[in-house]
Amino acid sequence: MSAMVSLPCLMLVSLLSFASAAATGQDAAMTHVTLKSRPIVIAHRGASGYRPEHTIAAYKLAIAQGADFIEPDLVPTKDDVLVARHENEISETTDVADHPEFADRRATKTIDGTTQTGWFVEDFTLAELKTLRARERLPQLRPANAAHDGQFAIPTLAEIITLAKAHHVGIYPETKHPTYFAHIGHPTDALLVKQLQAAGWNDARAPVFIQSFEVDNLKRIHAMTGIRLIQLVAGTGAPADGATPSYAAMLTPAGLRDIAVYAYGIGPDKAQLWDGDAPTTLVADAHAAGVRVHPWTYRAENIFLRAPFRRGNDRAAHGDLSGEIAAALAQGIDGFFTDFPVVGVETRNAAKGP
């Protein structure tokens, strides 16, 4: 597994185009770029295997490594500005606990049925959040990332859009906890769509995917915009909005056909592609229903890899990430999320397809 690529390779990759639009009525040339049919590489929270997640530094590195899309998870501030954090509770990913002026903001909340104690984005204005600095979320696994603690601010969606446009890459935003935020008076769906429209992105030609683990908010967004939508699904449980009884029910042939009515594709947990060492029928079933498949999340550390691709017993050591991605590509996936975009790009470029 290579950690870097040569400058000529990076320059070549940066000129490559995005994935083709869906065959289900969404075929169109994408803005700024030429179509391509090969799978897309989605930089999960940026190049989060190399820099603290959801920072401009992580997004810039992902772009340099050839990612087709950069992924911001979005949560709203007290003054309704969308910012990039994996969760609205930010004690793990910022230095907020070191700021005595915010000690009284510590709170306990129940979000999607889970009780959490900490500091929450919706209790801070953007100006206040900008005084904080990012920290590595997995310092024991990624000590090199932790060396960058304190260096980077929390980026806004507007800043990420500006960066993406400057480098002609796409963005792949996730709406986090949309039902929760709507219930506390900070609905995010219309806010996101309005900001994308202001950027000139409102249809399937836009270099944008919008993703969510919930269902009803994607249906609302579908009514607002023609931007391609991705229904995220997990291996267990059900959407927090209660729109369906389980994720498993959504992945039946009938459930996939229902998803195809409002979404371009699905984003399953990568484990759902496998039954032991044998492929499941998920990719084939999704394609038969007319939806694409973008599994998550491919990471290099042994603890995250499927058993055949681990190397040694050190959970933080890197195993055969390229091999795991290649096995998924052989099933015919249409894209994938990875913390290590350079490995994803090299593996995707070397793959011959299913």
N, C-alpha and C positions, 0 to 999 in steps of 0.2 A: 504494500500500500504506500503510495507516494504522498508526501505532504505538500509538495509544490509542483508547479509545472513551469516550463520555460516561457519566457516573455513572448516569443513568436506564437506559441500555442495559445497563450492567454489572448493575444490579439486576434487570432483566428476565431477562438471561441466567442469572443465578445461580438463578432460580426454575425454570428449565427442567429437564426430566427426562432420564433416561438412555435408552439404546437398548432396543428391544424384545428379548425373549428369542428364542432360535433356534426355528425351526419344527420342529426335530428333537427333539421331546420335552422341550424346556426352556422352554416358554412359561409365564411366571409374572410377577406384578407384582414389581418390584424394591423392596427395602427403602427406606423413607422417601420414595420418589419415584413419580411417575406415569410410565407407559411413554410412549415416543415412538419413532417409526419412522425419524426422520431420522438420518443418520450421526453418530457420536460423535466428539468432538474430544479427543484424548489428548495431554496436555502431556508431551512427551518429556523426561524428567529434570526436570520442572517447566518453567517458562518460561525454558528454558536459553538462548534467544536474548537474554535481557535480564539474567540473573543467573547466577552460577556454578552449574553443574548440581548436582543432588542436594543442594540446601540447602533448609532450611525457607523461606528468602526466595524461592527460585525456585518452590517449591510454592505459597506464599501468593500470589505474583503471578499464577501460572497460574489459581488459583481466582478472583482478582479479574478476570481477563480472560475468564472464562466457560468455562474448560475443563470437560468432563464428567468426565474422569478425570485423575489425576496418576500418573506412572509412576516408581516406585522400582526400580532394579536392586539386587538383594540379594546380599550376601556375608556370611559369618559371621566374627565375631571369634574370638580364641583361646578366649574363654569362651562361645562359641556364642550370641552375640547378633547378630541380623540387622541390618545397617546398609546404608545406601544409598550405593553407589559403583558407577560403571560397570564398573570392573574391580577385582580384588583388589590389583593393583599400583597404588600410590597416589602415586607421586612426581610425576605430572603434575597431579594434582587436589588436592593438599594441600601444606602447607609442611613435610612430614616431614623433608626434607633439611636444613632449617634447625635441626633439633633435635639437638644433639650427644649428648644422652642416648640417642638411638635409632640412632646411627651403626653400632653393631654388629648391628643388625637387617637391614642391607642384605644381600640374598641373591640367588642365581641359581636360578631354578626353571623347570621345563618344565611348561607348562599347555596342555592340549589340543594337544600337539605343537609348541608354540612356546616357545622359550627366552627368558626375560625376566630382567632384573636390576633390582632396586629394593627397595622396601619393600612388604610384603604384609599385608593386613588380618588374615589368620589368625595372624600372629605378634604381634598386639597385643591386649591386653584392651580392653574398652570404655572403661574409665577412662583408659587411655593414649591411645586414639584421640580421646577428647574433649578432649585437650590440643592437638590439631592444628586447623588452620583450612583451609578450602577455598580453592582457587585456580581461576581460569578455565583450562579445558583448551585453549581455542583463542584465546590472547591476541592473536595477529597478526590474526585475523579479527574478534575481538570485544574491542577495547581498552576499551570502556565497561564490559564485564563485569569486566575485569581491575582496574578501579578499586575493585572490591569485594573484592579479594583480602585475606585475613586477617580478614574480618569474621564469617564464619559457621562453625559447627561441623558435624561429620558427624552427620546425623540417624539415629536408629534407626527400625526399622519401627514400633515402638510409638508413637513420636512422630508418625510420618506417619499412622498410623491415627487417632490422637486428633485431628489436624488435619482429616483428611478427614471424620470424623464430625461435628465441630463445624460444618463448612460444607456438609454433605450433598452431597459429591462422592464419586466412586468412586476406587478405587486399582487399578493395573494392574501388579502386581509381576512382575519377571522373575527367575527363578532362574538365576544366573550359574554356569557351570562345575559343574553338580551332580555329574557323575561324578568330576571331579577332587577336589572337596571330600569326597565319600564315601570316596574312596581314602585321603585323609589323615586320616580320622577325624572329619570335620565334616560329616556328611550334613545337607542343608538341607530336603529335601522335607517330612518329618514336622514339622520345626521350624516351617516356614511354615504348614502346615495347622493345627497346634495353635494358633498365635498368631491366625490368622484365626477359628478356632472360638471362641477366648476372646473375640473381638470380636463374636461372634454371627453370623458369616458362614460358612455351611457348605453352601449350595445355590445353585441358579441364580437365586434371588431376590436374592442378595447383590450389592451394587454393586462387584463385583470380577471381574477377569479375571486368571488366572495364565498367564504366557507362558514359553516356553523354546525354544531352538534345538535342544535334545536331545529325544529321543522317549521313551525308556524311563522317564525321570523323570516326564514328563507322564502316562504310563500308570499309574505308581505313584500319582501324585496323584489321578488319576481314580478309583482304587479307594478313596481315603481321603475324598473330598469330592465334593459335587455342584456346586461352584463351576465356572464356565465357564472352559475352558482354550483357549489359543491356541497353535497350533504355528507357531513362527517358522521361516521358510525364507529362504535366501539365493540369489543368482543363480548361485553356483558352490559347489563343495565338497559336504560331507556332514555330518550330525550327528556331533559329537565322540564320542558313545557308540557309533558304528558300527552303530546299529540299522537303518539303511537304506543302500544303496550311494551314494545321492546325493540332494540336494534336488530335482534335476530329476525323479527317479523318483517323488518324493512328489507332484509336481504334475501327473502324468498323471491322467486320469479315474479309473482304478483306485486310484492312490495317494491321491487326494482322498477317495474313498469309504472308504479305510482310516483316514484321519485323522478322518473324521466319526464313527467308532466311539467315539473317546475325546475329541475336541476340538470346541469350538463353532465355531472358525474358524481361519484362517491369518493370519499376519503376514508378507507378502512384502516384499522390497526393492521400492520404488516403481518401479524400472527394469523389473521383471518385468511391469508392466502394459503395456509398450510394445515394439513391434518397429519401430525407427525412429520414424516419426511415426504409425504405425498402432497401434491397440489390439491387444493379444493377446487370446486367449480365456480368460485366467486367471480373471477375475471371473465370467464366465458359467459356466465349467467348475466353479468352486468352488460357486457357487449351485446348480448342477444336482446336485452331490453333497451338498447340504444344509449347507454350511459358509459362514460369513461371511468377509469380507475386510477386514483392517485394515493397509494398507501403511505402511511407514516409509521414510525420515523426511523430512518436508517442512521445508526450511530456506530462509531468505531470501537467503543469500549466493550470488553468481553461481557460485562453485565447486561448489555443491551442486545447482544447478538444471539441469534439462534444457535443452539448447541453445536451443530456441525461446523460453525464458523468461528468458534472461540479458539484462542491459542493460549494455552497455559491456564493457571488457576488464579492469576491476579485479575480481580474484577475490573481494575482500572486500565490494565494493559490493552493495547489495541489488537484485535483479531483480524479476521479476513472480511472486512466490510465490503470490499469490492466483490468478493465471491457471493455474499448474501444479496447484494444488489443485482448481480448478474443472474442469480437464480430467479429473482422476481421478474426481471426483464424478460427472461425466457418464457414466462407465463403470458406475456403480452400486455403488461401494465402500460398505461399511457403517460405516466409521470410518477415522481416520488419525492417525498420530503427527506432531506438529510441535513444533519448538523455539519457535515464535511463536504461541501459542494465540490471541491476539487476532485475528490475521490468519485463522487457521483458523476461528474462530467467525464472524467477519463473512462469510467466503466461504461457509461451510456455510449460514448463515442466508439468504444471498442466492440460493443455488442452487435450481434448480427440479427437480433430480433427473434421472435418465436417461430 
